[in-house]
Amino acid sequence: MWRELVEKERFLAEYEGRFRYYKENWEQLVDETVREGIEKEIEEERQRARSLERKFRKLKRFIEREYGSYMVDDILSDNLGRGRGEPGI
């Protein structure tokens, strides 16, 4: 019986210590968690941007090969006023 009480007191003291630590440091812990999440999102966006850059370079090489280098700017322009049958995206 005494042994159980001693164990429970030890567990309670350990639990209270952890609770006190988290209570005192919760802002820092939240900041670290948020910062880690933001850094992860930034890295994912960088990877997407690198992937888009690779795809764009591939598209540009395809256009140069199929239509000639002089057509790259014309085909990839944002000009939406093109007539039917004219190149453009």
C-alpha positions in Angstrom: 0.0 0.0 0.0 2.8 2.5 0.9 4.7 1.5 -2.1 1.7 2.4 -4.3 1.3 5.7 -2.7 5.0 6.5 -3.1 4.7 5.5 -6.8 1.6 7.7 -7.3 3.3 10.6 -5.6 6.4 10.2 -7.8 4.2 10.1 -10.9 2.2 13.1 -9.8 5.4 15.1 -9.1 6.8 14.2 -12.5 3.5 15.1 -14.2 3.4 18.4 -12.3 6.9 19.1 -13.4 6.1 18.5 -17.0 2.9 20.6 -16.7 4.9 23.5 -15.2 7.5 23.3 -18.0 4.8 23.4 -20.7 2.9 26.2 -18.9 6.0 28.3 -18.6 7.2 27.6 -22.2 4.0 27.3 -24.2 4.5 30.5 -26.2 8.0 29.4 -27.2 6.8 25.9 -28.1 3.9 27.3 -30.1 6.2 29.7 -31.9 8.6 26.9 -32.8 5.8 24.7 -34.0 4.3 27.5 -36.2 7.8 28.4 -37.5 8.5 24.8 -38.4 5.1 24.6 -40.3 5.8 27.8 -42.2 9.3 26.7 -43.1 7.9 23.4 -44.4 5.3 25.3 -46.5 8.0 27.6 -47.9 10.2 24.6 -48.9 7.2 22.9 -50.6 6.5 26.1 -52.5 10.2 26.3 -53.6 10.0 22.8 -54.8 6.9 23.6 -56.8 8.5 26.6 -58.3 11.6 24.6 -59.3 9.3 22.0 -60.9 7.4 24.7 -62.8 10.7 26.2 -64.0 11.9 22.8 -65.3 8.5 22.3 -67.1 8.7 25.8 -68.6 12.3 25.2 -69.8 11.1 22.0 -71.4 8.2 23.7 -73.1 10.5 26.5 -74.3 12.9 23.9 -75.8 10.0 22.1 -77.5 8.7 25.3 -79.0 12.2 26.2 -80.2 12.6 22.8 -81.8 9.2 22.6 -83.4 8.5 26.2 -84.4 11.9 28.0 -84.2 13.5 30.1 -81.5 11.9 33.3 -83.0 8.4 32.0 -82.1 9.1 31.3 -78.4 8.2 34.8 -77.2 5.2 35.0 -79.5 3.7 31.7 -78.4 4.4 32.2 -74.7 3.1 35.8 -74.5 0.0 36.6 -72.5 -1.6 38.4 -75.4 -5.1 37.1 -75.5 -6.2 39.1 -78.6 -4.9 36.6 -81.1 -6.9 35.6 -84.1 -8.0 32.1 -84.9 -5.2 29.9 -86.2 -2.5 32.1 -84.7 0.0 30.5 -82.3 -0.3 31.2 -78.7 -1.3 29.6 -75.4 
